[in-house]
């Protein structure tokens, strides 16, 4: 469905201050996909929130799951939970997933302007910053801008209508990048809290993917987290602290079936629910034993 238009930039939680493939440090996952449907405008901006008013909802430790942002997912896959880009799934596929009782966690690039989205032209020119280092078609957003926040709120509202039970806002690293804006860590945290509050207001759980520097401050407002490739010495420390609060952590490590003996015991010791994936986050998956 997406074909060659998918461009991928995956962050490792191992690097808190470094840049991996031209992207900001330890944010989590940053996957760029050309949407096939969805988008839209309207809705309200919500309000900045503190502690999360909801539990993790559909994300429960020990659940079977699939992370797939490339291509339409297979509704017959014997898993309980899908992490996906809802705009890359047909209405029929989403309906089939929901009819089968599957739980949907939905991805949104909350910090960058993606020109292929249906609402791309609605972002004000003044809110479009510098291109991402390796992805010149994509630009950082001024996360303080009221219209940017209104458009993100509208996307979140559309996700709720599409059957998403949780939303993971990605690309929350503009403050540490050459964004073209004078953004601070406080600006980034304020935006993350705004997104969590907006997601909760639509009745969904909020997933956390942010720099290690801000993770502890953001933890109270979020319900679950997604860690990427952090199984190196010290690499998962921030997410260990998140898990210690009782909230679930989903973990994606890159490799193949030969990595089960290394990845799965380490993830189990941390209390994370892990999948072994390939970097394109396509159909391939090797689950860790439950």
Order of alpha helices (4+ residues) and beta strands (2+ residues): beta-beta-beta-beta-beta-beta-alpha-beta-beta-beta-beta-alpha-beta-alpha-beta-alpha-beta-alpha-beta-alpha-beta-beta
